[in-house]
Protein backbone atom coordinates (compact mmCIF):
# COMPACT_ATOMS: atom_id res chain seq x y z
CA UNK A 1 0.00 0.00 0.00
CA UNK A 2 1.35 3.40 -0.98
CA UNK A 3 1.62 5.89 1.89
CA UNK A 4 -0.54 8.99 1.60
CA UNK A 5 1.12 12.25 0.60
CA UNK A 6 0.85 14.57 3.61
CA UNK A 7 2.16 17.62 1.79
CA UNK A 8 -0.11 20.62 1.61
CA UNK A 9 -1.39 21.17 -1.94
CA UNK A 10 -3.31 24.45 -1.66
CA UNK A 11 -1.53 27.50 -0.27
CA UNK A 12 -4.12 30.01 -1.45
CA UNK A 13 -2.04 31.35 -4.34
CA UNK A 14 -1.62 29.31 -7.54
CA UNK A 15 1.95 30.55 -8.04
CA UNK A 16 2.97 29.52 -4.54
CA UNK A 17 1.18 26.18 -5.03
CA UNK A 18 3.33 25.38 -8.08
CA UNK A 19 6.54 26.69 -6.50
CA UNK A 20 5.95 24.59 -3.40
CA UNK A 21 5.42 21.50 -5.57
CA UNK A 22 8.72 22.34 -7.31
CA UNK A 23 10.40 22.65 -3.91
CA UNK A 24 9.02 19.22 -2.95
CA UNK A 25 10.47 17.79 -6.19
CA UNK A 26 13.85 19.27 -5.30
CA UNK A 27 13.64 17.74 -1.82
CA UNK A 28 12.74 14.35 -3.29
CA UNK A 29 15.66 14.50 -5.73
CA UNK A 30 18.02 15.32 -2.88
CA UNK A 31 16.74 12.65 -0.50
CA UNK A 32 16.14 9.85 -3.03
CA UNK A 33 18.96 10.36 -5.52
CA UNK A 34 21.56 12.34 -3.59
CA UNK A 35 21.49 15.14 -6.17
CA UNK A 36 22.92 18.47 -4.99
CA UNK A 37 19.93 20.82 -5.18
CA UNK A 38 21.07 23.53 -2.77
CA UNK A 39 21.42 26.38 -5.28
CA UNK A 40 18.19 25.52 -7.08
CA UNK A 41 16.29 25.22 -3.81
CA UNK A 42 17.63 28.57 -2.60
CA UNK A 43 16.42 30.16 -5.85
CA UNK A 44 12.94 28.64 -5.49
CA UNK A 45 12.70 29.64 -1.83
CA UNK A 46 13.71 33.22 -2.68
CA UNK A 47 11.08 33.26 -5.43
CA UNK A 48 8.42 32.01 -2.98
CA UNK A 49 9.44 34.71 -0.50
CA UNK A 50 9.21 37.43 -3.20
CA UNK A 51 5.75 36.25 -4.31
CA UNK A 52 4.51 36.33 -0.70
CA UNK A 53 6.04 39.72 0.17
CA UNK A 54 4.96 41.55 -2.97
CA UNK A 55 1.67 39.72 -3.65
CA UNK A 56 2.82 38.87 -7.16
CA UNK A 57 0.19 37.45 -9.49
CA UNK A 58 2.54 36.61 -12.33
CA UNK A 59 6.19 35.56 -12.58
CA UNK A 60 8.61 37.29 -14.91
CA UNK A 61 9.40 35.59 -18.19
CA UNK A 62 12.92 34.67 -17.04
CA UNK A 63 11.67 33.20 -13.75
CA UNK A 64 9.09 31.15 -15.62
CA UNK A 65 11.69 29.76 -18.02
CA UNK A 66 14.04 28.84 -15.20
CA UNK A 67 11.27 27.17 -13.20
CA UNK A 68 10.24 25.17 -16.29
CA UNK A 69 13.82 23.99 -16.75
CA UNK A 70 13.95 22.98 -13.07
CA UNK A 71 10.72 20.99 -13.48
CA UNK A 72 12.28 19.11 -16.40
CA UNK A 73 15.57 18.61 -14.56
CA UNK A 74 13.99 17.17 -11.41
CA UNK A 75 11.02 15.32 -12.94
CA UNK A 76 10.37 12.11 -11.06
Buried (B, 14 or more C-beta within 10 A) or exposed (E): EEEEEEEEEEBEBEBBBBBBBBBBBBBBBBEEEEBEBEEBBEBBEEBBEEBBEEEBEEBEEEBEEBBEEBEEEBEE
